[in-house]
């Protein structure tokens, strides 16, 4: 049985009513709600990782495509909170073409700790990630030795920058 061709897919964002000034609320299928700044419009769900869920979005001020990572209940676990703080601290300092750029950190609507449960980090948008690239390559012989050399070269460039 085919689905309705006009209906949005489970990864297509659906805007909901939001009562927080300066924010918009979007439901993104199985990833739940994203309450983001008004100038970000989510486009689709990208994936889920150990520390959060990610969607692609458009910054309506600059017109650029970005990735927004939602870290739910960021202060519920002190280990996860420290990891998030470490990630933010390092990425704010690192500016290199082989290290992903942290573009923005969305502020909570209030300084009241009860309002600050989820954290939203905005990154430059990347078409793919290393895991996806390698898992796709393992299913097909599309990547040649030159591709792997280039990938390793980029990783080593980023690593050298981080350690310099």
Backbone as CSV, one residue per row, in Angstrom:
resi,resn,N_x,N_y,N_z,CA_x,CA_y,CA_z,C_x,C_y,C_z
1,UNK,0.844,-1.177,0.000,0.000,0.000,0.000,0.884,1.232,0.000
2,UNK,0.737,2.108,-0.955,1.559,3.307,-1.080,1.011,4.402,-0.182
3,UNK,1.946,5.245,0.297,1.549,6.376,1.129,1.018,7.513,0.276
4,UNK,0.482,8.510,0.923,-0.028,9.680,0.247,1.142,10.485,-0.309
5,UNK,1.237,10.681,-1.643,2.380,11.391,-2.209,2.452,12.853,-1.778
6,UNK,1.360,13.450,-1.371,1.366,14.844,-0.940,1.700,15.014,0.534
7,UNK,1.699,13.922,1.283,1.960,14.001,2.723,3.457,14.095,2.986
8,UNK,3.851,14.839,4.039,5.271,14.942,4.350,5.808,13.615,4.860
9,UNK,7.102,13.370,4.596,7.715,12.132,5.095,7.968,12.267,6.586
10,UNK,8.360,11.174,7.216,8.580,11.187,8.661,9.774,12.039,9.051
11,UNK,10.640,12.392,8.098,11.791,13.227,8.425,11.588,14.681,8.009
12,UNK,10.435,15.002,7.420,10.144,16.377,7.029,9.619,17.144,8.236
13,UNK,10.211,18.299,8.545,9.762,19.083,9.703,8.337,19.620,9.536
14,UNK,7.612,19.639,10.625,6.265,20.199,10.661,6.259,21.277,11.736
15,UNK,5.888,22.496,11.327,5.884,23.612,12.271,4.683,23.510,13.212
16,UNK,4.952,23.782,14.492,3.905,23.757,15.503,3.840,25.128,16.161
17,UNK,2.796,25.349,16.927,2.658,26.614,17.622,3.681,26.679,18.761
18,UNK,4.351,27.830,18.858,5.379,28.011,19.883,5.048,29.260,20.688
19,UNK,5.148,29.145,21.994,4.806,30.260,22.875,6.053,30.957,23.435
20,UNK,7.217,30.580,22.965,8.465,31.175,23.438,8.878,32.283,22.482
21,UNK,9.014,33.510,22.976,9.393,34.620,22.091,10.755,34.370,21.428
22,UNK,10.833,34.655,20.125,12.080,34.512,19.386,12.392,33.092,18.938
23,UNK,11.501,32.146,19.229,11.729,30.743,18.880,10.604,30.219,17.998
24,UNK,10.903,29.157,17.249,9.872,28.424,16.513,9.990,26.958,16.902
25,UNK,8.884,26.274,16.889,8.840,24.875,17.305,8.523,24.007,16.096
26,UNK,9.353,22.997,15.885,9.200,22.083,14.752,9.224,20.651,15.267
27,UNK,8.359,19.814,14.715,8.422,18.386,14.990,9.067,17.727,13.788
28,UNK,10.101,16.927,14.076,10.828,16.262,12.999,10.726,14.761,13.213
29,UNK,9.635,14.199,12.737,9.391,12.762,12.782,9.790,12.108,14.092
30,UNK,10.582,11.045,14.002,10.955,10.299,15.198,11.951,11.048,16.093
31,UNK,12.474,12.176,15.621,13.465,12.922,16.402,12.830,13.866,17.406
32,UNK,11.520,14.022,17.341,10.826,14.853,18.318,10.826,16.330,17.952
33,UNK,10.688,17.157,18.978,10.558,18.595,18.787,11.905,19.298,18.807
34,UNK,12.040,20.277,17.915,13.194,21.172,17.875,12.660,22.587,18.106
35,UNK,13.072,23.234,19.191,12.674,24.624,19.448,13.886,25.495,19.141
36,UNK,13.881,26.083,17.939,15.055,26.791,17.442,14.769,28.279,17.276
37,UNK,15.841,29.058,17.135,15.689,30.486,16.892,14.890,30.707,15.613
38,UNK,14.181,31.830,15.569,13.271,32.104,14.448,13.949,32.107,13.087
39,UNK,15.216,32.482,13.031,15.870,32.593,11.725,16.423,31.265,11.198
40,UNK,16.130,30.162,11.877,16.485,28.839,11.367,15.220,28.101,10.967
41,UNK,15.236,27.538,9.761,14.101,26.754,9.278,14.608,25.339,9.003
42,UNK,14.234,24.375,9.830,14.674,22.991,9.604,14.197,22.473,8.253
43,UNK,15.076,21.699,7.593,14.755,21.154,6.273,14.409,19.672,6.330
44,UNK,15.252,18.900,7.035,14.971,17.463,7.160,15.869,16.878,8.244
45,UNK,15.470,15.730,8.743,16.278,15.008,9.728,17.498,14.433,9.026
46,UNK,18.638,14.464,9.717,19.876,13.917,9.147,20.241,12.604,9.824
47,UNK,20.289,12.622,11.134,20.688,11.400,11.820,20.695,11.544,13.317
48,UNK,21.074,10.458,13.945,21.073,10.379,15.403,22.419,9.823,15.831
49,UNK,23.011,10.425,16.847,24.292,9.963,17.351,24.252,9.751,18.848
50,UNK,25.418,9.545,19.418,25.516,9.272,20.848,25.096,10.477,21.687
51,UNK,25.376,11.671,21.198,25.098,12.844,22.028,23.853,13.624,21.613
52,UNK,23.221,13.272,20.515,22.029,14.011,20.134,21.515,13.649,18.761
53,UNK,20.518,14.418,18.325,19.932,14.239,16.999,20.246,15.472,16.163
54,UNK,20.351,15.271,14.842,20.774,16.348,13.960,19.780,16.515,12.823
55,UNK,19.497,17.766,12.495,18.686,18.071,11.318,19.403,19.137,10.505
56,UNK,19.141,19.142,9.209,19.651,20.222,8.378,18.658,21.368,8.469
57,UNK,19.160,22.590,8.285,18.304,23.765,8.379,18.861,24.867,7.491
58,UNK,18.039,25.867,7.254,18.479,27.032,6.499,18.464,28.234,7.427
59,UNK,19.557,28.983,7.411,19.629,30.245,8.143,19.012,31.291,7.225
60,UNK,17.849,31.835,7.594,17.146,32.756,6.709,17.819,34.120,6.644
61,UNK,18.735,34.419,7.548,19.459,35.692,7.509,20.583,35.626,6.487
62,UNK,21.394,34.563,6.549,22.541,34.437,5.644,22.237,33.604,4.408
63,UNK,21.175,32.790,4.455,20.831,31.918,3.344,21.627,30.627,3.304
64,UNK,22.539,30.434,4.250,23.367,29.226,4.217,22.664,28.035,4.861
65,UNK,23.031,26.853,4.386,22.513,25.603,4.938,23.413,25.218,6.109
66,UNK,22.810,24.837,7.222,23.543,24.467,8.432,23.005,23.141,8.966
67,UNK,23.702,22.609,9.955,23.241,21.417,10.672,23.014,21.822,12.125
68,UNK,21.880,21.445,12.663,21.558,21.766,14.057,21.519,20.472,14.854
69,UNK,22.361,20.427,15.894,22.367,19.255,16.784,21.614,19.605,18.058
70,UNK,20.633,18.795,18.380,19.873,18.958,19.620,20.416,17.963,20.637
71,UNK,20.867,18.491,21.759,21.320,17.638,22.855,20.252,17.738,23.930
72,UNK,19.439,16.712,24.048,18.308,16.716,24.975,18.793,16.487,26.400
73,UNK,18.152,17.176,27.322,18.450,17.032,28.760,19.953,17.094,29.015
74,UNK,20.571,18.140,28.517,22.026,18.252,28.518,22.639,18.208,29.923
75,UNK,21.909,18.662,30.934,22.471,18.703,32.288,21.998,17.548,33.167
76,UNK,21.304,16.591,32.578,20.807,15.455,33.342,21.944,14.542,33.799
77,UNK,22.972,14.448,32.984,24.108,13.570,33.266,25.374,14.423,33.239
78,UNK,26.137,14.428,34.318,27.310,15.300,34.406,28.392,14.927,33.383
79,UNK,28.512,13.654,33.040,29.507,13.233,32.043,29.154,13.815,30.674
80,UNK,27.888,13.705,30.285,27.454,14.264,29.003,27.571,15.786,28.994
81,UNK,27.258,16.426,30.112,27.381,17.886,30.192,28.835,18.311,30.003
82,UNK,29.762,17.590,30.607,31.193,17.913,30.442,31.656,17.676,29.006
83,UNK,31.183,16.614,28.399,31.533,16.348,26.991,31.047,17.473,26.084
84,UNK,29.820,17.922,26.338,29.261,19.015,25.546,30.059,20.292,25.751
85,UNK,30.404,20.600,26.981,31.219,21.781,27.276,32.584,21.685,26.591
86,UNK,33.189,20.510,26.617,34.490,20.309,25.956,34.374,20.524,24.455
87,UNK,33.308,19.968,23.868,33.085,20.124,22.430,32.930,21.596,22.065
88,UNK,32.129,22.318,22.822,31.918,23.744,22.548,33.211,24.526,22.707
89,UNK,33.924,24.283,23.795,35.166,25.007,24.065,36.183,24.797,22.952
90,UNK,36.376,23.546,22.545,37.368,23.264,21.505,36.937,23.811,20.143
91,UNK,35.690,23.591,19.766,35.260,24.028,18.441,35.184,25.542,18.306
92,UNK,34.995,26.257,19.398,35.022,27.732,19.331,36.431,28.242,19.058
93,UNK,37.434,27.468,19.460,38.830,27.876,19.268,39.399,27.423,17.931
94,UNK,38.926,26.291,17.414,39.507,25.695,16.215,38.866,26.260,14.951
95,UNK,39.682,26.854,14.110,39.212,27.408,12.834,40.109,26.859,11.736
96,UNK,39.654,25.805,11.076,40.446,25.149,10.037,39.494,24.452,9.081
97,UNK,39.878,24.357,7.809,38.974,23.750,6.832,38.811,22.245,7.009
98,UNK,39.638,21.606,7.827,39.500,20.163,8.080,38.849,19.872,9.436
99,UNK,38.383,20.919,10.116,37.687,20.766,11.397,36.337,21.451,11.243
100,UNK,35.263,20.749,11.558,33.923,21.312,11.387,33.770,22.582,12.218
101,UNK,33.082,23.565,11.647,32.928,24.861,12.307,31.641,24.904,13.125
102,UNK,31.776,25.384,14.348,30.610,25.650,15.192,30.163,27.068,14.876
103,UNK,28.987,27.211,14.282,28.498,28.512,13.817,27.767,29.298,14.895
104,UNK,27.007,28.589,15.735,26.135,29.286,16.681,25.768,28.344,17.819
105,UNK,25.504,28.929,18.955,24.962,28.205,20.105,23.674,28.938,20.474
106,UNK,22.560,28.247,20.386,21.293,28.916,20.676,21.122,29.087,22.171
107,UNK,20.787,30.296,22.540,20.580,30.611,23.956,19.191,30.148,24.396
108,UNK,19.086,29.737,25.664,17.757,29.353,26.154,16.878,30.601,26.264
109,UNK,15.563,30.423,26.263,14.662,31.578,26.309,14.721,32.336,27.630
110,UNK,15.258,31.720,28.671,15.310,32.356,29.989,16.547,31.849,30.725
111,UNK,17.029,32.635,31.668,18.165,32.195,32.482,17.714,31.235,33.587
112,UNK,16.421,31.068,33.716,15.864,30.141,34.693,16.267,28.719,34.303
113,UNK,16.889,27.994,35.213,17.395,26.654,34.898,16.302,25.681,34.475
114,UNK,15.056,25.940,34.869,13.960,25.061,34.461,13.669,25.165,32.963
115,UNK,14.060,26.279,32.345,13.845,26.474,30.910,14.985,25.905,30.086
116,UNK,16.097,25.607,30.728,17.301,25.222,29.988,17.530,23.726,30.107
117,UNK,16.776,22.959,29.310,16.918,21.509,29.319,17.696,21.019,28.103
118,UNK,17.309,21.521,26.943,17.915,21.078,25.689,18.861,22.148,25.161
119,UNK,19.947,21.705,24.553,20.904,22.631,23.966,20.931,22.391,22.467
120,UNK,21.038,23.473,21.720,21.086,23.407,20.262,22.386,24.032,19.774
121,UNK,23.187,23.237,19.071,24.448,23.697,18.514,24.302,23.727,16.995
122,UNK,24.757,24.800,16.376,24.635,24.975,14.930,26.016,24.830,14.304
123,UNK,26.129,23.900,13.369,27.394,23.602,12.694,27.275,23.925,11.214
124,UNK,28.445,24.046,10.563,28.412,24.142,9.113,27.852,22.820,8.590
125,UNK,27.154,22.889,7.476,26.540,21.690,6.920,27.567,20.922,6.092
126,UNK,27.633,19.619,6.301,28.500,18.742,5.515,27.606,17.747,4.781
127,UNK,27.966,17.444,3.540,27.146,16.528,2.741,27.135,15.112,3.290
128,UNK,28.223,14.713,3.941,28.316,13.360,4.479,29.272,13.366,5.660
129,UNK,29.400,12.230,6.312,30.405,12.092,7.364,31.254,10.863,7.065
130,UNK,32.349,10.720,7.777,33.296,9.646,7.495,32.639,8.274,7.674
131,UNK,31.842,8.113,8.721,31.189,6.830,8.969,30.292,6.443,7.794
132,UNK,29.479,7.379,7.352,28.569,7.112,6.233,29.363,6.799,4.960
133,UNK,30.415,7.561,4.729,31.232,7.363,3.537,31.867,5.978,3.520
134,UNK,32.436,5.570,4.658,33.107,4.270,4.718,32.116,3.106,4.702
135,UNK,30.975,3.250,5.359,29.994,2.164,5.339,29.399,2.006,3.942
136,UNK,29.223,3.106,3.246,28.728,3.048,1.870,29.783,2.399,0.967
137,UNK,31.047,2.727,1.217,32.134,2.182,0.406,32.314,0.692,0.652
138,UNK,32.008,0.228,1.863,32.181,-1.196,2.144,31.153,-2.048,1.397
139,UNK,30.015,-1.453,1.025,28.982,-2.178,0.290,29.199,-2.135,-1.223
140,UNK,30.045,-1.224,-1.644,30.351,-1.143,-3.078,31.834,-0.779,-3.212
141,UNK,32.388,-1.115,-4.318,33.820,-0.859,-4.535,34.019,0.476,-5.249
142,UNK,33.286,1.503,-4.826,33.369,2.798,-5.496,34.611,3.588,-5.092
143,UNK,35.062,3.438,-3.861,36.214,4.212,-3.407,37.504,3.525,-3.830
144,UNK,38.334,4.283,-4.482,39.625,3.772,-4.925,40.692,4.146,-3.908
145,UNK,41.878,3.619,-4.116,42.992,3.892,-3.223,43.241,5.403,-3.090
146,UNK,43.084,6.147,-4.188,43.302,7.596,-4.165,42.299,8.293,-3.238
147,UNK,41.067,7.772,-3.207,40.063,8.345,-2.315,40.470,8.161,-0.855
148,UNK,40.925,6.964,-0.520,41.348,6.711,0.854,42.567,7.551,1.216
149,UNK,43.492,7.716,0.275,44.668,8.556,0.531,44.242,9.997,0.805
150,UNK,43.298,10.488,0.017,42.815,11.854,0.218,42.120,11.989,1.570
151,UNK,41.304,11.013,1.926,40.601,11.030,3.207,41.585,11.024,4.372
152,UNK,42.567,10.143,4.317,43.587,10.086,5.375,44.373,11.398,5.427
153,UNK,44.685,11.955,4.262,45.406,13.233,4.200,44.609,14.331,4.911
154,UNK,43.305,14.410,4.662,42.466,15.417,5.303,42.406,15.207,6.821
155,UNK,42.286,13.952,7.240,42.247,13.650,8.678,43.563,14.063,9.335
156,UNK,44.669,13.743,8.692,45.980,14.106,9.250,46.186,15.621,9.276
157,UNK,45.691,16.331,8.271,45.781,17.799,8.278,45.031,18.380,9.470
158,UNK,43.816,17.866,9.689,43.022,18.331,10.835,43.684,17.986,12.151
159,UNK,44.211,16.780,12.234,44.897,16.339,13.456,46.122,17.183,13.740
160,UNK,46.905,17.488,12.701,48.091,18.329,12.861,47.680,19.713,13.366
161,UNK,46.615,20.273,12.808,46.148,21.582,13.244,45.721,21.558,14.709
162,UNK,44.969,20.539,15.098,44.495,20.443,16.485,45.667,20.347,17.448
163,UNK,46.718,19.676,17.063,47.869,19.474,17.953,48.947,20.554,17.807
164,UNK,48.764,21.510,16.916,49.789,22.558,16.761,49.533,23.742,17.682
